């Protein structure tokens, strides 16, 4: 009995990826040149750690976070409302939502901030009462109401809400229409369909661009410095106006921007992974297993089940 001949394996030749090494060397040379150039510049590097923990910079950091979070939270809520109006069957609501998105998404954020801050030039006083009568419930000076924070908040929030409306609308439209109709066929209310079927699937589409927009919001708060709101850039400029260390204070502000942006990026990644895991736990159908079992049970009960008589 003859044994089959063993086919000799072809010799393995290790590939030499010269291109990778060349690119790596070029990158290291560029980074080394940048580091050397920075070390030769007229910058007092030992003063930067002091500015990073300076009370003025830390105050600007807190104000930046407060403004960004407040504007983003309200923008998300308002964006959801505008998105629901945009996809509604009411023509007036649909027209209003489209006009709202067109207006606040079309105007630059800086222009909106300046318009709100200078609102007193048009309306010196803000009054609330019964029209065409002398009954007035609220009568306030516009300058007293439209502070730097309020003007920056309105400009950032309204612009972001217009973008959020489109993001939410895209997420809602990404849900399979058949699942919504199946839930409707068993008598679920619109709120139940939205909470159990639509939102769990739409969030996977909504979260990534929302996280990116929040990161842009954190950086966009720098535009509030033009009206005197003390955020990171304004705080750095306030220090530099006394000691003329412009680059040192700006680098300290840049450090804190990178910190808060990095934290926001980690939070975004965590939310995306959480919704991915929850979607896999649901079996990828957009509803929980309990909801699917309830749907199947309801479909097998009269009058949905065909009569056997």
C-alpha positions in Angstrom: 0.0 0.0 0.0 1.5 3.3 -1.1 1.2 6.3 1.0 0.1 9.5 -0.7 2.8 11.9 -1.3 2.8 15.0 0.8 2.7 18.1 -1.2 5.5 20.4 -0.4 4.4 23.8 0.9 5.5 26.8 -1.0 8.2 28.7 0.9 6.7 31.7 2.8 8.3 35.0 1.9 8.0 37.7 4.5 6.8 40.9 2.8 8.7 44.0 3.4 6.3 46.9 3.7 8.7 49.7 3.0 5.9 52.2 2.6 4.8 51.8 6.2 8.3 52.4 7.5 8.8 55.5 5.3 5.5 57.0 6.4 6.3 56.3 10.1 9.7 57.9 9.7 8.1 61.0 8.0 5.5 61.4 10.7 8.2 61.1 13.5 10.4 63.7 11.7 7.4 66.1 11.4 6.5 65.6 15.1 10.1 66.1 16.2 10.4 69.3 14.1 7.2 70.7 15.6 8.3 69.9 19.1 11.7 71.5 18.5 10.1 74.6 16.9 7.7 74.9 19.9 10.7 74.6 22.3 12.5 77.4 20.5 9.5 79.7 20.5 9.1 82.6 23.0 6.7 80.8 25.2 7.0 80.5 29.0 6.0 76.8 29.3 6.5 76.8 33.0 3.7 79.4 33.5 1.1 77.3 31.6 0.3 74.9 34.5 -0.4 77.9 36.7 -2.9 79.3 34.2 -4.5 75.9 33.8 -5.5 76.0 37.5 -6.1 79.7 37.6 -9.4 80.7 39.2 -10.3 82.9 36.2 -9.7 80.0 33.8 -11.6 77.6 36.0 -14.5 80.0 36.1 -14.5 80.2 32.4 -14.4 76.4 32.2 -17.5 76.1 34.5 -19.3 78.8 32.5 -18.5 77.0 29.2 -19.9 73.7 30.5 -23.0 75.2 32.0 -23.8 77.1 28.7 -23.1 74.1 26.5 -25.1 71.6 28.6 -28.1 74.0 29.1 -28.3 74.9 25.4 -27.9 71.3 24.3 -30.5 69.9 26.6 -33.2 72.4 25.7 -32.2 72.1 22.0 -32.8 68.3 22.1 -36.2 68.8 23.7 -37.2 71.5 21.3 -35.8 69.6 18.4 -37.9 66.5 19.2 -41.0 68.7 19.2 -40.1 70.3 15.9 -39.4 66.9 14.4 -42.7 65.5 15.5 -44.4 68.6 14.0 -42.5 68.1 10.8 -43.7 64.6 10.3 -47.3 65.2 11.5 -50.3 65.3 9.3 -51.2 68.8 10.3 -50.2 71.1 7.4 -49.9 74.2 9.7 -47.6 72.4 12.1 -45.6 70.9 9.2 -45.2 74.4 7.6 -44.2 76.0 10.9 -41.6 73.3 11.6 -40.1 73.6 8.1 -39.9 77.4 8.4 -38.4 77.1 11.9 -35.7 74.8 10.6 -35.0 76.9 7.6 -34.6 80.1 9.6 -32.5 79.1 12.6 -30.3 76.7 10.6 -29.7 79.3 7.9 -28.5 82.1 10.1 -24.9 82.0 11.5 -24.7 81.3 15.2 -22.7 84.5 15.9 -25.3 86.6 14.1 -28.1 85.1 16.2 -26.2 85.8 19.4 -25.6 89.4 18.4 -29.3 89.8 17.4 -30.5 88.6 20.8 -27.9 90.6 22.7 -29.0 93.8 20.9 -32.7 93.1 21.2 -33.2 96.2 23.4 -32.5 98.4 20.3 -35.9 97.1 18.9 -37.9 96.4 22.1 -36.6 98.6 25.0 -39.1 96.8 27.3 -40.6 93.3 27.4 -44.2 93.3 28.3 -46.8 90.5 28.7 -50.4 91.3 29.0 -53.8 91.3 27.3 -53.5 92.8 23.8 -55.4 96.0 22.9 -55.9 96.7 26.6 -53.9 98.4 29.4 -53.7 95.2 31.4 -50.0 94.3 31.8 -48.8 91.3 33.8 -45.1 91.6 33.2 -43.1 94.7 32.4 -39.3 94.3 32.4 -36.4 96.1 30.9 -35.0 94.2 27.9 -31.4 94.9 29.0 -32.1 93.4 32.4 -33.5 90.2 30.9 -31.2 89.8 27.9 -27.9 89.2 29.8 -24.8 87.8 28.1 -25.7 84.3 29.2 -29.3 84.5 28.0 -28.3 85.9 24.6 -25.6 83.3 24.1 -28.0 80.6 25.3 -30.8 81.6 22.9 -28.4 81.9 19.9 -26.8 78.5 20.5 -29.9 76.7 21.6 -32.1 77.8 18.7 -29.5 77.0 16.1 -28.9 73.6 17.6 -32.6 72.8 17.9 -33.0 73.3 14.2 -30.2 70.8 13.5 -31.6 68.4 16.2 -35.0 68.5 14.5 -33.5 67.2 11.3 -31.5 64.6 13.2 -34.5 63.3 15.1 -36.7 63.3 11.9 -34.1 61.2 10.1 -34.0 58.8 13.1 -37.8 58.5 13.2 -38.0 57.9 9.4 -35.4 55.2 9.6 -37.7 52.9 11.6 -39.5 50.2 9.5 -43.0 51.3 8.8 -44.3 47.7 9.0 -43.4 47.5 12.7 -45.4 50.7 13.4 -48.4 49.4 11.5 -48.2 46.0 13.4 -48.2 47.8 16.7 -51.1 50.0 15.5 -53.1 46.9 14.4 -53.1 45.6 18.0 -54.5 48.9 19.4 -51.4 50.5 20.8 -51.6 54.2 21.3 -49.3 56.6 19.4 -47.4 57.2 22.7 -46.9 53.5 23.2 -45.8 53.0 19.6 -43.3 55.8 20.0 -41.9 54.6 23.3 -41.8 50.8 22.6 -41.2 50.6 18.9 -39.9 53.8 17.3 -37.5 55.4 19.9 -35.4 52.3 20.7 -34.5 51.9 17.0 -34.3 55.6 16.2 -31.8 56.3 19.0 -29.2 54.3 17.2 -29.4 56.8 14.4 -29.9 59.9 16.6 -27.1 59.4 19.1 -23.9 59.6 16.9 -24.8 63.0 15.3 -26.1 64.3 18.5 -22.8 63.5 20.3 -21.0 65.3 17.5 -23.2 68.3 17.8 -22.7 68.5 21.5 -18.9 68.5 21.0 -19.4 71.3 18.5 -21.6 73.1 21.1 -18.7 72.9 23.6 -16.4 74.6 21.2 -19.1 76.9 19.8 -19.5 78.6 23.2 -16.4 80.5 22.3 -18.5 82.8 20.2 -20.2 84.1 23.3 -16.9 85.9 24.1 -17.8 88.6 21.6 -20.6 89.8 23.9 -18.6 89.6 27.1 -19.7 86.2 28.4 -16.8 84.8 30.5 -16.1 81.4 29.0 -12.7 79.9 28.3 -11.6 82.2 25.5 -12.8 85.3 27.3 -11.2 84.2 30.6 -7.9 83.7 28.7 -8.1 87.1 27.1 -8.9 88.7 30.5 -5.7 87.3 31.9 -3.6 88.2 28.9 -4.9 91.8 28.9 -2.9 92.3 32.2 0.3 90.3 31.7 0.4 90.1 27.9 1.0 86.3 28.0 -1.4 85.7 25.2 -0.1 82.3 23.9 0.3 80.9 27.4 -3.3 81.6 28.4 -4.6 80.4 25.1 -2.7 77.1 25.5 -4.3 76.7 28.9 -7.7 77.3 27.4 -6.9 74.8 24.7 -5.9 72.2 27.3 -9.3 72.4 29.0 -11.1 72.3 25.6 -9.4 69.0 24.8 -10.3 67.7 28.3 -14.0 68.4 28.1 -14.2 67.3 24.4 -12.4 64.0 25.3 -14.9 63.4 28.2 -17.8 64.1 25.9 -16.4 61.7 23.3 -16.1 58.9 25.8 -19.6 59.5 26.9 -20.8 59.4 23.3 -19.0 56.1 22.8 -20.5 54.6 26.0 -24.1 55.6 24.9 -23.6 54.1 21.4 -22.3 50.8 22.9 -25.2 50.7 25.4 -27.8 51.1 22.7 -26.0 48.5 20.5 -26.0 46.0 23.3 -29.7 46.7 24.1 -30.6 46.3 20.4 -28.8 43.0 20.3 -30.6 41.9 23.5 -33.9 42.7 21.7 -32.9 40.5 18.8 -32.4 43.5 16.5 -36.1 43.8 15.8 -36.5 47.2 17.6 -38.7 45.9 20.4 -38.1 43.9 23.4 -38.8 40.1 23.4 -41.6 40.8 25.8 -43.2 43.2 23.4 -42.8 40.7 20.5 -44.5 37.9 22.6 -47.3 40.3 23.5 -47.7 41.2 19.9 -47.9 37.5 18.9 -50.3 36.7 21.7 -52.6 39.6 20.6 -52.5 38.5 17.0 -53.8 35.1 18.0 -56.8 36.5 19.9 -60.2 37.4 18.4 -61.1 39.3 16.3 -57.6 39.2 14.7 -57.5 35.4 14.5 -59.4 33.8 11.6 -62.5 31.9 12.7 -62.3 28.1 12.4 -66.0 27.6 11.9 
